[in-house]
């Protein structure tokens, strides 16, 4: 069957969907048999965290940067739109395949996912080489058509030609960039939510080199590039005096992520006892309750973040978080009391980090 015909079927019956299901969760230390967790399971896992264990979202051996995975998690929420985009790109890219159909569909699909996931936020002359280095490592270590010990030059040549051809196709590249732009805000919310959880859940947060800003790197050697510390120092100085709105306006540079990290780490430094305290789930009710993850640490710090970030706006005003007492958001300065709408908690920034007023005073 042609790729277009495959994609025209029901999404869950396609090769693409089945591969998506495993590629998005196939990461170092991951469990390929578990596609996702329900809210109850997430809370159980977080509550079971050990105080001295490392909580990491990236390491030297991560196969995809943490924000690449944030994008992939978003596309897993919109299978219909994703399937339509891949079908469109695959049909257009047919001219870049060899006469006998190389590369194979599974590897082609990996390429679409890689292109979207690591799409450079600004022109990157090294991007074609970075992309090829990643795919060469992926197909050789998969050992299905080639390997490090017995490289198949014909297969790899076909794959490299396909990658370079698609990247040089201006119309195709514009379509990919447009798709990435369409999921920019859900990706931002997803990344910030995960970052705040890492910084506040039981355990010791690990920030791998360079991931204070967006990390759209791929596997080594891509993820071992030198860190631009001068850029980070300059952004850190801006973050110090930035409002939530300023941070979001600078999101493209990574300012929003750095701004959040700076403020959350400041809380850890100034109130270490809180993070020795118990983890307690905070009750959430309403139509979007399953799209909110809320918990307290030590009864004095509350974290409220979105989950499954492509959900539409209706229902957020009726989705409420049951807070006990008076709270103030460390990030925005906004105050909350008692049962509060999630929409209000995230009015100025996509995640909330609340401290009890008694502690703040």
Number of C-alpha atoms within 10 A of each C-alpha: 6 13 18 18 11 16 24 14 12 11 18 14 12 17 17 23 20 12 14 20 18 15 15 19 19 17 15 12 8 10 12 13 10 11 12 11 10 9 16 11 11 13 18 14 12 18 17 13 16 13 14 11 12 14 20 16 18 20 17 13 15 17 21 28 24 24 25 24 24 24 25 22 20 23 24 16 14 13 16 15 14 19 23 15 16 20 21 16 19 22 13 15 17 17 12 19 18 15 8 7 12 20 22 14 15 12 16 20 21 17 20 17 21 19 20 18 24 23 20 15 13 8 8 10 9 8 16 14 13 19 23 18 17 20 22 18 14 17 20 18 14 12 13 8 15 19 17 13 9 10 15 13 10 11 17 21 14 18 25 20 18 22 23 16 15 22 18 12 12 11 12 17 15 12 14 20 16 12 15 21 13 11 16 15 16 22 25 23 22 25 21 24 24 18 23 22 20 21 22 25 22 25 20 18 20 16 17 14 16 16 21 20 21 22 21 21 26 24 20 17 13 19 23 14 11 9 12 9 10 9 11 17 11 10 20 17 11 17 23 12 11 17 16 19 13 15 22 20 13 18 18 16 17 20 24 28 25 25 28 26 21 15 16 18 15 13 19 14 11 9 14 11 11 18 23 14 16 13 24 17 18 17 15 24 16 15 14 21 21 16 18 22 22 23 25 24 22 14 15 18 25 24 22 24 24 25 19 16 21 18 15 8 9 10 16 20 15 16 21 24 24 16 21 13 12 14 24 22 20 20 19 18 13 16 16 21 14 13 16 17 20 27 17 16 23 17 12 17 19 21 25 27 24 26 24 22 17 11 11 11 5
